[in-house]
Amino acid sequence: MKKFIVACAVVLSAGLFASCGDTNYCYEITATAEVPIVGTLTQTSYSWCTSNEIKAAEADLKTALINMGASEDAIKLSSKRTNKSQADCHK
């Protein structure tokens, strides 16, 4: 009986940890880059996505800065989860 309870606890906890990356939150993504003629540019955007999708949102922002003339090596990205609701996320 004890082994059964332990096995159930392991299966349930594995399910909880696997689903954490599937919950949507509002993330603030900040990119800083040195752009010719413009100078230092800091751009902040918000994205309603999962923690698994945040890298794609960062890549989109990085691509936009590269298209503006920033060197890929000069771009610094950071992201953090905010407490904004889905309706307020893009404001």
N, C-alpha and C positions, 0 to 999 in steps of 0.2 A: 504494500500500500504506500509506503514511504517513497519507493522508487517511482511509482505512478504520479504522486503529487509533485515530486521534483521534475519529472519529465514534462508534466503539464506546465509548470512554472517556466521552464526553459523555452517551451514552444510559444507560450504567450508573450514572454519578454522579447523573443526574437521577432515576433510579429509587430510588436510596438516599435522596436528600433528600426525595422525595415520601412515602416510607414512614415517615419518622421520627415524624410526627404520629400514626401508627397504633399505636404501641407503648404498652402499658399500664404505668404506673408509679404508685406511691403518692404522692399530693400532700397536703401539709398546707396547709389553707386557714384563715387567721386573719382574723376580722372584729372590729373594735372600733367601738362605737357608744355614743352617749349616749341612754339610754332614760329617759323620765320616771319618776319615783318610784324606780326601781332605781338609777339613776346610770350610771356608765361600765361597760359590759359588754364583755368580751372573750370571744369564743367561737372555739374551735379545733376543726376537724373534719378527718377524713381521707377521701380519695376515691381509689379505684382506677379510674383512667381514663386516657385519652390526653391529650396536650397540646391536641388539638383540642376535647376535651370539658370542659376545665377551666373555661371561661367559664360553661358551664351549671351546673356545681357551685357556682361562686361566686354565680351568680344565685339559686340555691335558698337558699343561706345568707343572702343579702341579703333575700330575700322573707320568710324566717323572722324576721329582725330587724325588718323593717317591720311585720309582723303583731304583734310584741311592743310596738310603739309608737315605734320609733326613726324619726327623720327620715331620709329617703333621702340628704340632703346630709351627714348626720353619720356615715355609715357609711364606714369605711375597710377595704378588702379587700386581702389579700396572699396569695400562694400560692407554694409552693416544692416542688420535687421532693425526696422523701426516699429513703432506701435500704431502706425496709421492704418485706418480701415481701407478696404478696397476702393471705396468712393473717394477718399482723400489721398490716395497713394500717388496720383499723378499731378498733384497740385504743388 
